[in-house]
Amino acid sequence: MIEIHRTFDLLSNKLLGWVQQFILLLPNLLITLLVLVATVFAARLTRRALASVLPRVSPGAVTLHSLISTLAYAAVLLVGAFFGLEVLGLDKTVTSLLAGVGIIGLALGFAFQDIAANFISGIIIAVQRPFTVGDVIQTDSFFGTIERINLRTLDLRQVTGELVRVPNRKVFEGAVTNFTVTTRRRVDVECGVAYSSDLAQVREVVLAAMQDFPELLTDQPPQVMFTAFADSAITFSLRFWIPYRRQVDYVGAKSEAIMRIKRAFDAAGIVIPFPMRTLELPAEVLARLGRGL
C-alpha cells in the first residue's frame, strides 16, 4: 500500500508540475499565437504586394513573379515560426531545426540534381528572358512555338501539332535559335536548269517572277546565285527576305516562290531537268529482249 501511495503522489506531483508550467507558459503561448496570426497576415500581405508591384517593374516574367512571391511568403512564415519558438524559450529547438534543414537540403540536393538543375536554369531563363511565350524557336531537335515557360520545363508546340516539354537545363545549356526576335527571315529556294540554258536569261526570268511578291522586303532585294554543276543540271539558289511572325509565313512564301518560278520557266521555255540514269545490259540480255523473251 505504501508503494501505491508513493506512486500516486509522484504522479500527482508530476501532473501538478505540468499544470503549473502550462499556467506559467500560458502568456507566452498567447503571445506566440498572436505572433503566428500576425505572421500569416504579413506573409499574405507581402505576397499580394509583390504580385501587384513586380509586373510593373518587369512585365512579362510571370513565372519569376510567382517564384519571388512564393519565396517571400515562405520566408515571412519561417521568420514568424522561429520567433514564436524563441518566445516559448525553445532556443535549442530552433538550432536543431536549422541544422536539420541544412542537412535535409544537402541530401535533397544530391538526390535531385537534375530537378535542381532544371529549376535553377528556369530561374535564369526567367531573369534573362532570351525568349517569351509566342516565339518560334529551335532547340536541340525540336522546332516550334513556345506556349508556356515553367520553372522546370518549357512547353513547345511543334509545327506538326505535338506538344513537347523540354527540360530547362537542356534549353539553357544548348544552342537556341530564336526566329521571332529579328522579325524577318531569309527564304532560300533551290532549283536547277538544263546545261543548255542561258544563265543570264535564267536570272532575269527568276527576278522578274519575284516582282510584286507579297510582303517582300525591298531593303534587301532578291538574289539569284548559281551554286554548282550538278549531275543533270546547273543548280541555283533564289534568296529573298520576308517579315516573319509565324512559321506559316516562311512556308507560304517559299511555296509561292516555287510556283512563280515554275510558271515563269514554262512561259520562257526554260527546262528544269530531272535526273536520268543509263542502264548498260550484257549483249545476251539485249538479244533475249530483242527476241521478246
Number of C-alpha atoms within 10 A of each C-alpha: 6 7 8 9 10 11 12 12 12 12 12 12 12 12 12 12 12 12 12 12 11 13 12 11 15 13 13 18 17 11 15 20 13 13 17 20 13 14 21 18 13 16 22 19 13 16 21 13 12 19 17 12 13 18 14 10 9 12 10 15 19 15 17 22 21 16 14 15 21 17 12 17 21 16 13 18 20 15 12 21 18 19 19 22 17 16 17 16 13 13 14 11 13 17 12 11 13 13 12 12 12 12 12 11 12 11 11 12 14 10 11 10 11 14 17 16 18 22 19 17 22 26 19 16 23 22 14 10 12 12 19 20 15 16 18 25 20 19 17 12 5 15 20 24 24 22 16 15 23 19 21 20 21 21 19 27 20 17 15 8 9 10 15 17 17 18 21 26 21 17 19 18 9 11 11 16 14 18 20 20 15 10 12 16 17 16 18 18 17 15 18 21 21 17 16 10 15 11 15 8 12 20 17 11 17 20 17 14 19 19 11 8 14 10 12 17 16 10 7 12 12 19 15 18 13 16 13 12 12 13 10 16 20 20 19 21 17 22 17 22 21 20 17 19 18 17 15 11 15 19 11 10 21 19 11 13 19 16 11 18 21 17 12 19 17 12 10 12 10 18 16 18 14 11 8 8 6 5 5 7 8 7 9 9 11 13 11 10 10 9 8 7 8
